[in-house]
Amino acid sequence: MTQRFDAIIVGAGQAGPALAGRLTAAGRKVAVVERHLFGGTCVNTGCTPTKTMVASAQAAHLARRGEDFGFSAGNVAVDLARVKARKDGVVSNSRRGIEGWLGGMDGCTVFRGHARFTSPTTISVGEQLLEAPQIFLNVGGRAAFPPMPGLDKVEVLTNTGILGLDVLPRHLVVVGGSYIGLEFGQMFRRFGCEVTIVEKGSRLIGREDEDVSKAVEGILLNEGIKLRLDAECIHFAPHPDGIAVGVDCTSGEREVIGSHVLLAVGRRPNTDDLGLEAAGVAVDPRGYIIVDDQLRTNVPGIWALGDCNGRGAFTHTAYNDFEIVAANLLDDDPRRVSDRTECYALYIDPPLGRVGMSEKAVRASGRKALIGMRPMTRVSRAIEKGDTQGFIKILVDAKTQQFLGASILGVGGDEVVHGILDLIYAKAPASVLQRSVPIHPNVSELLPTVVGELKPLE
């Protein structure tokens, strides 16, 4: 027997529950299908658990630096089982909140199981068949396993598996020098592990400007993390002491022996087992569902939101996908994906906040621009906190005087950068920020000064 609904939402990540709330409030009968854990990547294996553990790592790091602040904490030893228990508690509370919200939502029926298309308007969940004129896919993504020699002969960790550890690794080898790898690398170094980061490229976080990459490398090296860059021909093999990671670098040993290996070399969408071919939904060569500027697929009545559409890989972009869909369907408000400005953070400590265009992207655009920079060594708040690593960099269009982007690496950088983001959305000229009067002492109070020192980007 087919059960009929006004809408079916597949996946209870960041976009799904919020969309269910809006649709049911509008009088729609909604089915939500979730095959695993409510809350998606963010709540279960992404933002919530990792930032909880980052906080534990930062506390341990500061305790070890007690002498710098006038006290002694003695020998600081991390009990990973207790760190894990704290993380698990935060995650379970968040997950239960989402599950309870959906379970008590009037007009919403929750189905647990694996959803597969049987036609453009019908989905099977086990023995049950659901039908609706509107279907929204919010199925997220998972760690990618690219073909690498020997990978099938060893057991490696992903961002999910490493969260389950309750005993500290002796030596964690992180393969991948981007956001996930760097956050876990610094975290476990601060927990007391030996850490080596292996990166195929010539520098870490290759999408960032070179000065950002170099500054991040310095932060990690200062904490005793070993870096192996230009690591071509990465391969794996079992070893009596764990796992041998073979690298062909321009310098250093050709093999790194780790007790544990974290593979952090990218993500892939959870679209390969949805039966998309039965609905005729088009995907790109990497498996991401192709959507237009309003997140509609090529099949009328089917939308894709969140990580599975390749239009963003963050919790905030997934939630904004919900806002775009809801605005277009329910509010007669034609919002578009292309209206949003790229923004994200790298949660090492100190963090990197990024909005808009990088310096490299501005140069590639050929436009005339202005640039302002200030090292954190000249920021009072950073000096007072005992962490002067990093810098502030702001880019402004020379003609319009509107902000193009910013990179803020340093104390509070992940929060401070939102001041620039807000002004980008407001299309406000740089003079607005320059004439503002921020609170002292804060990192944000330096932004007007940086703007006042803008120079042509040459």
Disulfide bonds with the S-S distance in Angstrom:
none
